[in-house]
Amino acid sequence: MGAVRRCTRSACSQPAVATLTYVYADQTAVLGPLATAAEPHTYDLCEEHSRRLSAPNGWSVLRLAPAPSTVRPSHDDLLALADAVREVGRRRPRPAAGPPGLTLVPPPKED
């Protein structure tokens, strides 16, 4: 299991819930769901810092995710996850199709 990513703001040790990136050509700050992996030139923010985010004068903020405090796993989400894990556990590997594999045998040694 991976380590929890933390907010990139100075002196903040809260867990990150959103990722911030900038589109300089459009003068837009884009705040979206937490990226699956940390990327260069992006910033992971905690709930408080993502809520308080503001952009420089003349820039706009595009928020792609709902407020993190409103996003909670539902009972249906947990059941779907459990079903998926069970299904993977039930699968059996298929035997390989075609002729059996070849084995290299070294030539006999001459005396």
C-alpha positions, 0 to 999 in steps of 0.5 A, a space after each residue: 500500500 502506498 504512502 499517503 500524499 501530503 499537502 504541498 503547502 508549506 507547514 501543512 501536513 494534512 493529507 492531499 485530496 486534490 491536485 492543482 495545475 496551471 494552464 498558462 495559455 488560458 490563465 486558468 488554475 485547474 483544481 481537480 481530483 487527486 492525481 493517481 501519481 505525483 507529477 512535476 509541475 502539479 501541486 497536491 492540496 488538502 481540503 482546507 487549502 483547496 477550498 481557500 484556493 484563489 488565483 492571481 488577478 486576471 486568472 480564473 479557477 476551474 474546479 473539476 471536483 466536488 467538495 472533498 467533504 461531500 465525497 464519501 464511499 457509499 455502501 454500493 461502492 464498497 459492495 462493488 469493490 468486494 464483488 470485484 475482488 471475489 471475482 478475481 479470486 474465483 478465476 483459474 488460470 487457463 492451460 496454455 494453448 498449443 503444443 507443449 513447450 520445448 526444453 533445450 537439452 545440451 549435446 552429449 559430452 565426448 570423451 
